[in-house]
Amino acid sequence: MHESTSAETSEVRRSRTPWIIGGIVALVMLLLVGAAASLAWFGINTFNDQAYTAIRADRAIVDAVGKITDIRFDFEATGNAPGDEEFAYRITGEHASGLLVGRFVTINADIEDLREGVLTLDDGRRIVVGSAPAAD
């Protein structure tokens, strides 16, 4: 009798082992995915903060919209932009608002430069912007 109880206990332990190992592997994978997502989120937020600084520093943008009250990253317009370094931001100012599609270049870990771009105001006017404006 004692033998069958021991065999049953061994069988129960053996059947739980894959579940325990699977649970540990799933937990580790979840932690790795979470860490990668956190790093990506941090990187995107850092880039956006630097881009916002570059946008606010561009005299042509400030002249066109007035004091900037809001800047929002535009995922759809960025996806439609032709270049890998081109990003789109919806800018709202005291006098006007519009969509900026510009080429941002990393200067160092703390600075993005708005090299060239076009701010299309909601009234249809197009303004060339950036430190090295492109021909429009």
C-alpha positions, 0 to 999 in steps of 0.5 A: 500500500505504501508503494502506490501512495509513493508512486501517486505522490511522485506522479503529482510532483512530476505533473506540476513541474512543467507548469512551475517551470512554464510559469517561471519562464512566462514571468521572466519573459513578461519582465523582459518585455516590460523592461524593453517597453519601458526603455522604448517609452523613455526613449520616445518621451526623451526624444519628444521633449527634445523635439518640443524644445527645438520647435519652441526655439524656431523663430519662424514657427513662433512668428507664425503661431504666436506663443505656443500653447500645445505641441502633440506628436502626430502618429499618422502624419509621421507614418505618412512622412517620406523620410526616416528622420521626419516627424510630425507634430500638431502645434497650437499657438495663441494666433494660429495652429498647424501641422509641422512635418520636419526633419530632426537630427540628433546633435548629442544625447540632450539636443535634437535640431529641427533641420528642415521642415514645413509648417502647414497652418490650418488656413493653408499657409505653408511656412518653411522652418528649420536651421537649414530650410528646404526649398519649398 
